[in-house]
């Protein structure tokens, strides 16, 4: 029996140029396991060369946008060496890179909670809309993990230095209203009005001259990256690999007595 898709790709029947990617694991709060990253990366690779798509919406099914990385997720086959382990550890960073370099305007829709990697995915989008009931959290430090996927520079340029420190160090959840006040989301809408608001935003974007909008999108991204380049976290893959190794060591039963 074929396994259900984790990412649903929909081309709008009436809004020509709109593609919606929906994380579709509602029973797991749309957690980002390795298979989900594989599907997202395949979809993003196709979209990168798709000149018919002009706006890409990224959202989630159910009550969550995404609860972030699925901890303990492992592929059935063991990696051959440390280089392969390093590549696997950075799979989320590659997904973020691919999302961020899409030529289309990207709209992240926080339909519900967004945690850890879910927040990082949203930070890669050009515009962000949120449901009033949505909330956000970056709990990695509280879980004894470093922030990877180039999360810190991405959050720094969207939230600013002081707020990024607060979010990343205190690991406290924040509401959609706070996210809007801090500049992380552009607008907050009542839950039952979110879909219409997203559609209105997309219609407005699609009404613009395609080349002018595309060049403005590229310029805004370049300026944001110049302010806080994600490349400053060049060692993210190594940090992730070390964190996984430390977690494995802590999980081993002790044999040297109390």
N, C-alpha and C positions, 0 to 999 in steps of 0.2 A: 504494500500500500504506500502510495506516494505521500511524503510528509508535507504538511500544509506550509504554504509560503509565509515567511516572517515579515516580508515587506510587500505591500500591495501597491502596484503602479497603475494609476488611472489617468487617462487622457480625457479631458473634459469634452463632452459632446457639443456644448454650445459656446464655450469660451476657447476659441482657437488659440493655441499657444500655451495653455495651462496644463502642467503635469503635476499630479499629487502623489507623493510617496507617503504611505501610511504604515507606521510600525504596527504590526498586527500580531502581538502576543498578549492580549489583554489579561489572560489568566496568570501571566508572569509580570504584569505591569510593564509590558514592553521592554523587559530587560534586554540588554545588548549582549547576546552570546556570540560565539565565533561565527555561527551560521548566519546570524542576522547581519554581522559585519560583512560577510561574504556577499550576501544578497544586496545590501546597500551599496557596496563597492561596485558590483556588477551594474546596478542601475545607474550609478553616478558616472561610471565609465561610458555607458551608452549615451547619457545625456550630454556629456562634455562635447560630443561631436554632432549633436542633434540641433540643426539650425531651425527646425520647426517649433521647438520648445522655447518660450520666452520667459516664462515664470515657473518656478518650481516651489511647490508648497510641501513642507515636511511637517507631519503631525503624527498623532498616535491614536490607536483605537481604545475605547473604553475610558476608564477614569484616570489614566496616566498618559503623559507624553512618553516618558521613559524613566524607569527606576535606575538607569545607569548600567554599568558593567555587571554581568552575571558572575559573581565571585565563584571560584572553583570550577568554572567551565574549562574543559580540556578536550582537545581532539583525541579520537580513539588511538591514533598512531603516535608513538613517541617521537619527539624531534630528534633529528640525526645528530645534531651538535649544538654548541652554544650560539652559533650564528642563526640557526633556525629558531632557537628559543627566543633570541633577541627580536627576530622578525615577528614572531607570534605575540610577544609582549607589547609590540607597538601597533597592533592591528587597529586599535581605536584611533591612534594618531593618524594612520593612513586614511581612515574613513573621514576624519575631520579635514585633512588636507584636500581630499577629493571633493568634499562638499564645498569647501571654501574657494576652490578654483573653478567651479562651474561658471560658464559664461552667462547663464541666465540669472535674473534676479531671484534670490531665494528668500522665502518667507517662512519663518519658523512659527508654528502655532502650538503654544503650550495649552493644550486642551485639558490638562490635568497636571498632576505632580510631575516635577522634573528633578531628578537627583543625580549628583555626580556627573557621569558621562552624558546624561541627558541634558544637563545644563551646558556642558561643553559643546555638544552638538548644536544647541540653540545659539550659542555665542558665535558659531560659524556662519549664521544666516545674516542676510543683509537687513531684513526687517523682522520684527518679532511681535506677535499678538498673543494675548493671554486671556484665558477664561478667568472670571472673577474668583472662582474657587481654586484656581491653580496655586501651587506653592512650589518653592525651590529650596534646594539644599545641596551643599558641597561637603560631604562628611568624611572625605578621605583621611584627613589628619586624625580625626577621632577614631578611625579604624586602623590606625598605625600604618597608613599608606601615604606615599608621596603623591602629589598631583602630577599626572602625566598627560599625554595627548596634547601637549602644549597648552594646557588649561590656564596656567597663570598669565602668560602674555595675552591670551585671548580675553580672559576676564579683566585684566588690567586695562586694556584699551576700551572695553565696553563699560566698566564700572568705575574706573579710576583707581589710584593706588590705595587710598584709605579704605574704601569700601571692599576692594578685593582682599585686603588683609583681614578685614572683619569677617567676610564670608568664608575665606579659606582657613583661617586660624581658629575662629570660634565654632565653626561648623553648625551654626544655628539656622534653622529654616527661615525663609522670608516669604512674604505674601506677594501676590501679583500686584497689589497696590504699591508695596514697597519697591518691587522690581521696576514699576513704571516711574516712581519718584526718583529712583537711582539711575534711570536711563537705560536699564537692561532691556525692558520691553517698551515698544512704541505706544501701544494702547492696550487697555484692559476693557473687556466687554462682558456683559452678563452671559452666563453659560448658554442660555437659549438663544442668544443673539450672535454668538461667536461665528458660526458658519456664514451668516449673512455678512458680517463685518469682513471676514476673510475674502469673501467673493467680491465685495465692493472694492476692497484694496486691490485685488487682482485685476478687476475691470479697469480701475484707474491706471494701473501700470501698463496694461495692454493697450490703453488708448494713446500712449506716448509714442513718439517716433522711435522705432526699434533701435536704430544706430545711435541716436543721442542717448537713449536710456542705457544701452550696453556700454558705451564709452564712459558715461557717468558712473555706472556701477564699478567698472574696472578702476577708475580714478579714485573713487572712495575707498576701495579695498587697498589700493597701493598706499594711500595716505595713512590709513589706519595701521597698516603693517609697518610703515616708516616710523610712526609714533612709538609703537611697541612691537618690534619684530618678533614673530614666533620663533625665529631661529636661535634666539638666546637660550632656549631650552633644548639645545642640540643633543643633550645626553638623556632625554626622556626615556628612550628605549632601554638604556642601561639601568636607569633608576627603576623602571617597572620590573625588569628582570631581577634586580637585586631584591626588590620588595617581595616578589613571589618566592624567591629563595628563602628569605627571612621567615615568611609565613610558613613555608614548608618545614623549616627547622623548628619553629615554635610548636608546630602540630605533631612533631614526632614524640612518641612516648619516651620519657627519661629512663635510662638504664644505669645511671650512676648514683642511685640512692637519693634521699631527700636533700 
